[in-house]
């Protein structure tokens, strides 16, 4: 099956994954009209989308997904919604849980209501593998119970529950993707990989929680965007898809790889106090998305090389972001181990 979607409302597309998704659509589906709605919080950045300004088939609207009237008016002019809009960082959710509840849960409800009201063909919610909680062994299939352990993952689980309630109660044409840890160009420099890269560029310590043994499945953002595109246009409605690579890497392994690529000493690695409720392993079963025909194209080694190179070549993008409020957050979050 294949859907023809002509007018998309992409919420949260000034952020990392959303802006890469817009970039992907502009190159692969140039006839699709894209309306971006973004609140431009600290992680939303118009510089991520500047190349599309003024081009046919693209418009940017500055606004909040919790704004019922604005969302309603934009939804009346589109036939599908892809929702990337969310407060996303676990560490920040530990400092300000209410912001996550407002945006991730209430904002999703506002979008669901608008999609229902205007008879959209698809509502695609971009979720996360973190809704499954820590996975000590095995891999999470799409049908296992949610066990979120941070305000962030709980708010994303709540968003899913709202969306599924709309699907059951009102027939919302819902699709959900649950991605593993993304990395690549345009990622706000507080997430692990850009922190490691930009700190290494400046010969600063590379902070790792506890002993750096937490395991993640890192997917290059372009591969993730291809998967979202494929689910949006080809997947049967009412389905959920895990999106990952099946390859596990520790934080320490990532830091060492970054330093090796850049020719920097591993002595820059600094272990810091662990964060509360730290999930030490996420792992997803990706058989459903591969059965749909998607496959990983960029290996972690290749993707990390490309990502390091991008940050090295684009200091004008990330240096302005690492100032003021950023360093206040950084100092609160990364506390060196004592003793």
HUUR-V335887 format. One record per residue. PSI is psi in whole degrees, 0 to 359 (* if undefined). BURIAL is I if it has 9 or more other ideal C-beta (glycine too) atoms within 8 Angstrom, else O. D_LAST is the distance of its C-alpha to the last C-alpha in Angstrom with 2 decimals. Layout:
BEGIN
psi->PSI burial->BURIAL d_last->D_LAST
psi->PSI burial->BURIAL d_last->D_LAST
END
This chain:
BEGIN
psi->155 burial->O d_last->59.97
psi->128 burial->O d_last->59.19
psi->145 burial->I d_last->59.06
psi->106 burial->O d_last->60.43
psi->121 burial->I d_last->58.27
psi->330 burial->O d_last->59.60
psi->110 burial->I d_last->57.60
psi->137 burial->I d_last->53.88
psi->115 burial->I d_last->51.76
psi->107 burial->I d_last->48.20
psi->136 burial->I d_last->45.77
psi->25 burial->I d_last->42.42
psi->3 burial->I d_last->43.55
psi->357 burial->I d_last->41.98
psi->189 burial->I d_last->38.60
psi->295 burial->I d_last->37.17
psi->319 burial->I d_last->38.95
psi->318 burial->I d_last->41.98
psi->324 burial->I d_last->42.76
psi->328 burial->I d_last->42.55
psi->316 burial->I d_last->44.87
psi->317 burial->I d_last->47.36
psi->318 burial->I d_last->47.21
psi->313 burial->I d_last->47.94
psi->321 burial->I d_last->50.87
psi->327 burial->I d_last->52.35
psi->332 burial->O d_last->52.59
psi->335 burial->O d_last->53.72
psi->68 burial->O d_last->55.70
psi->343 burial->O d_last->56.99
psi->348 burial->O d_last->59.69
psi->127 burial->I d_last->57.29
psi->129 burial->I d_last->57.07
psi->124 burial->I d_last->53.52
psi->121 burial->I d_last->52.65
psi->129 burial->I d_last->48.98
psi->121 burial->I d_last->47.75
psi->139 burial->I d_last->44.35
psi->343 burial->I d_last->42.80
psi->54 burial->O d_last->40.81
psi->190 burial->O d_last->37.54
psi->327 burial->O d_last->34.50
psi->349 burial->I d_last->34.57
psi->135 burial->I d_last->38.37
psi->116 burial->I d_last->39.69
psi->336 burial->I d_last->43.36
psi->337 burial->O d_last->42.53
psi->339 burial->I d_last->41.90
psi->7 burial->I d_last->45.61
psi->331 burial->O d_last->47.33
psi->343 burial->O d_last->49.28
psi->348 burial->I d_last->51.23
psi->132 burial->O d_last->52.32
psi->358 burial->O d_last->56.10
psi->148 burial->O d_last->56.76
psi->143 burial->O d_last->59.23
psi->8 burial->O d_last->57.86
psi->137 burial->I d_last->54.60
psi->150 burial->O d_last->53.76
psi->134 burial->I d_last->50.65
psi->123 burial->I d_last->50.57
psi->114 burial->O d_last->47.88
psi->175 burial->I d_last->47.32
psi->136 burial->O d_last->45.44
psi->348 burial->I d_last->46.05
psi->355 burial->I d_last->46.17
psi->100 burial->I d_last->49.26
psi->313 burial->O d_last->52.02
psi->317 burial->O d_last->54.94
psi->312 burial->I d_last->53.40
psi->320 burial->I d_last->52.30
psi->316 burial->I d_last->55.75
psi->321 burial->O d_last->57.58
psi->323 burial->I d_last->55.60
psi->331 burial->I d_last->55.94
psi->342 burial->O d_last->59.69
psi->6 burial->O d_last->59.79
psi->166 burial->I d_last->57.73
psi->5 burial->O d_last->58.13
psi->152 burial->I d_last->54.56
psi->135 burial->I d_last->51.03
psi->121 burial->I d_last->47.78
psi->104 burial->I d_last->44.82
psi->347 burial->I d_last->41.58
psi->121 burial->I d_last->40.93
psi->149 burial->I d_last->37.71
psi->132 burial->I d_last->34.45
psi->347 burial->O d_last->32.29
psi->123 burial->I d_last->28.53
psi->314 burial->I d_last->26.46
psi->317 burial->I d_last->23.69
psi->328 burial->I d_last->26.43
psi->334 burial->I d_last->28.08
psi->338 burial->I d_last->25.12
psi->329 burial->O d_last->25.66
psi->73 burial->O d_last->29.49
psi->326 burial->I d_last->31.04
psi->327 burial->O d_last->34.54
psi->324 burial->I d_last->35.09
psi->319 burial->I d_last->34.63
psi->318 burial->I d_last->37.03
psi->306 burial->I d_last->39.63
psi->310 burial->I d_last->39.72
psi->322 burial->I d_last->39.02
psi->302 burial->I d_last->41.18
psi->318 burial->I d_last->43.78
psi->319 burial->I d_last->44.18
psi->321 burial->I d_last->44.84
psi->319 burial->I d_last->47.40
psi->316 burial->I d_last->49.19
psi->318 burial->I d_last->49.45
psi->316 burial->I d_last->50.66
psi->319 burial->I d_last->53.33
psi->318 burial->I d_last->54.54
psi->320 burial->I d_last->54.76
psi->312 burial->I d_last->56.69
psi->321 burial->O d_last->59.01
psi->11 burial->I d_last->59.93
psi->44 burial->O d_last->60.34
psi->152 burial->I d_last->57.80
psi->324 burial->O d_last->57.99
psi->143 burial->I d_last->54.24
psi->113 burial->I d_last->51.07
psi->119 burial->I d_last->48.05
psi->121 burial->I d_last->44.65
psi->107 burial->I d_last->41.69
psi->205 burial->I d_last->39.05
psi->152 burial->O d_last->35.84
psi->349 burial->I d_last->34.63
psi->346 burial->I d_last->31.88
psi->336 burial->I d_last->34.56
psi->344 burial->I d_last->34.26
psi->190 burial->I d_last->30.65
psi->135 burial->I d_last->28.31
psi->100 burial->I d_last->30.38
psi->322 burial->O d_last->28.92
psi->160 burial->O d_last->31.93
psi->197 burial->O d_last->35.20
psi->146 burial->O d_last->36.18
psi->122 burial->I d_last->37.27
psi->169 burial->O d_last->40.98
psi->346 burial->I d_last->42.49
psi->359 burial->O d_last->43.75
psi->159 burial->O d_last->40.64
psi->149 burial->O d_last->39.55
psi->139 burial->O d_last->37.11
psi->61 burial->O d_last->33.74
psi->146 burial->I d_last->31.88
psi->7 burial->I d_last->28.42
psi->158 burial->I d_last->27.81
psi->326 burial->I d_last->30.20
psi->304 burial->I d_last->30.97
psi->327 burial->I d_last->32.04
psi->322 burial->I d_last->33.83
psi->325 burial->I d_last->35.75
psi->323 burial->I d_last->36.82
psi->319 burial->I d_last->37.92
psi->320 burial->I d_last->39.83
psi->317 burial->I d_last->41.51
psi->317 burial->I d_last->42.67
psi->318 burial->O d_last->44.05
psi->313 burial->I d_last->46.01
psi->319 burial->I d_last->47.39
psi->327 burial->I d_last->48.41
psi->320 burial->O d_last->50.06
psi->323 burial->I d_last->52.09
psi->317 burial->I d_last->53.01
psi->317 burial->O d_last->54.24
psi->324 burial->O d_last->55.89
psi->2 burial->O d_last->57.33
psi->26 burial->O d_last->57.40
psi->128 burial->I d_last->54.81
psi->80 burial->I d_last->54.84
psi->141 burial->I d_last->51.13
psi->146 burial->I d_last->48.98
psi->136 burial->I d_last->45.18
psi->141 burial->I d_last->42.75
psi->99 burial->I d_last->39.18
psi->152 burial->I d_last->37.31
psi->191 burial->I d_last->34.08
psi->120 burial->I d_last->31.56
psi->155 burial->I d_last->33.62
psi->162 burial->I d_last->32.88
psi->190 burial->I d_last->35.18
psi->149 burial->I d_last->36.78
psi->17 burial->I d_last->36.62
psi->129 burial->I d_last->33.42
psi->133 burial->I d_last->31.71
psi->43 burial->I d_last->28.62
psi->346 burial->I d_last->26.05
psi->158 burial->I d_last->26.56
psi->305 burial->O d_last->24.35
psi->313 burial->I d_last->26.74
psi->332 burial->I d_last->27.98
psi->312 burial->I d_last->24.51
psi->315 burial->I d_last->23.61
psi->309 burial->I d_last->26.98
psi->326 burial->I d_last->27.26
psi->319 burial->I d_last->23.78
psi->322 burial->I d_last->24.61
psi->321 burial->I d_last->27.94
psi->11 burial->O d_last->26.28
psi->35 burial->O d_last->23.63
psi->160 burial->O d_last->20.87
psi->145 burial->O d_last->17.65
psi->106 burial->I d_last->18.61
psi->132 burial->I d_last->16.45
psi->134 burial->I d_last->16.27
psi->136 burial->I d_last->15.26
psi->255 burial->I d_last->12.83
psi->9 burial->O d_last->13.99
psi->17 burial->I d_last->17.26
psi->356 burial->I d_last->19.43
psi->136 burial->I d_last->21.51
psi->135 burial->I d_last->25.14
psi->159 burial->I d_last->27.81
psi->106 burial->I d_last->31.44
psi->123 burial->I d_last->31.91
psi->133 burial->I d_last->35.50
psi->135 burial->I d_last->36.95
psi->327 burial->I d_last->38.35
psi->322 burial->I d_last->41.88
psi->319 burial->I d_last->42.05
psi->318 burial->I d_last->40.96
psi->323 burial->I d_last->43.62
psi->321 burial->I d_last->46.28
psi->316 burial->I d_last->45.45
psi->316 burial->I d_last->45.76
psi->316 burial->I d_last->49.03
psi->318 burial->I d_last->50.36
psi->315 burial->I d_last->49.55
psi->319 burial->I d_last->51.09
psi->342 burial->I d_last->54.32
psi->340 burial->I d_last->54.77
psi->147 burial->I d_last->52.97
psi->139 burial->O d_last->54.94
psi->150 burial->O d_last->54.27
psi->15 burial->O d_last->52.12
psi->155 burial->I d_last->49.67
psi->143 burial->I d_last->45.89
psi->121 burial->I d_last->44.35
psi->140 burial->I d_last->40.86
psi->115 burial->I d_last->40.15
psi->194 burial->I d_last->37.64
psi->340 burial->I d_last->37.65
psi->1 burial->O d_last->36.61
psi->132 burial->O d_last->34.04
psi->137 burial->O d_last->30.35
psi->137 burial->I d_last->27.53
psi->159 burial->I d_last->23.74
psi->320 burial->I d_last->21.78
psi->320 burial->I d_last->20.24
psi->321 burial->O d_last->23.85
psi->313 burial->I d_last->25.01
psi->317 burial->I d_last->22.49
psi->320 burial->I d_last->23.39
psi->318 burial->I d_last->27.06
psi->313 burial->I d_last->26.94
psi->322 burial->I d_last->25.46
psi->318 burial->O d_last->28.00
psi->320 burial->I d_last->30.85
psi->357 burial->I d_last->29.97
psi->33 burial->O d_last->29.38
psi->154 burial->I d_last->25.87
psi->141 burial->O d_last->22.98
psi->349 burial->I d_last->20.59
psi->349 burial->O d_last->17.76
psi->344 burial->I d_last->18.23
psi->132 burial->I d_last->16.57
psi->122 burial->I d_last->13.36
psi->134 burial->I d_last->11.72
psi->168 burial->I d_last->11.44
psi->140 burial->O d_last->11.34
psi->155 burial->O d_last->14.37
psi->154 burial->I d_last->17.62
psi->142 burial->O d_last->19.58
psi->33 burial->O d_last->22.22
psi->121 burial->I d_last->21.23
psi->122 burial->I d_last->24.12
psi->352 burial->O d_last->22.99
psi->130 burial->I d_last->26.50
psi->143 burial->I d_last->29.76
psi->125 burial->I d_last->32.85
psi->147 burial->I d_last->36.44
psi->123 burial->I d_last->39.79
psi->19 burial->I d_last->41.77
psi->330 burial->O d_last->45.10
psi->317 burial->I d_last->46.86
psi->326 burial->I d_last->46.23
psi->328 burial->I d_last->47.13
psi->334 burial->O d_last->50.31
psi->346 burial->I d_last->51.17
psi->1 burial->O d_last->51.21
psi->148 burial->I d_last->47.90
psi->152 burial->O d_last->45.72
psi->136 burial->O d_last->42.69
psi->332 burial->O d_last->43.84
psi->116 burial->I d_last->40.68
psi->162 burial->O d_last->38.17
psi->320 burial->I d_last->34.47
psi->314 burial->O d_last->34.56
psi->315 burial->I d_last->37.57
psi->321 burial->I d_last->36.36
psi->319 burial->I d_last->33.00
psi->313 burial->I d_last->34.93
psi->322 burial->I d_last->37.28
psi->315 burial->I d_last->34.56
psi->314 burial->I d_last->32.67
psi->320 burial->O d_last->36.07
psi->314 burial->I d_last->36.97
psi->325 burial->I d_last->33.93
psi->322 burial->I d_last->34.45
psi->351 burial->O d_last->38.09
psi->54 burial->I d_last->37.73
psi->334 burial->I d_last->35.41
psi->339 burial->O d_last->38.05
psi->312 burial->I d_last->37.26
psi->334 burial->I d_last->33.46
psi->318 burial->O d_last->32.64
psi->336 burial->O d_last->34.43
psi->335 burial->I d_last->32.43
psi->70 burial->I d_last->29.05
psi->163 burial->O d_last->29.68
psi->249 burial->O d_last->29.61
psi->326 burial->O d_last->28.85
psi->312 burial->I d_last->27.08
psi->330 burial->I d_last->24.29
psi->313 burial->O d_last->24.07
psi->314 burial->I d_last->23.57
psi->314 burial->I d_last->21.11
psi->325 burial->O d_last->18.79
psi->327 burial->O d_last->19.11
psi->321 burial->O d_last->18.52
psi->101 burial->O d_last->15.72
psi->118 burial->O d_last->12.49
psi->145 burial->O d_last->9.61
psi->144 burial->O d_last->6.65
psi->135 burial->O d_last->3.78
psi->* burial->O d_last->0.00
END
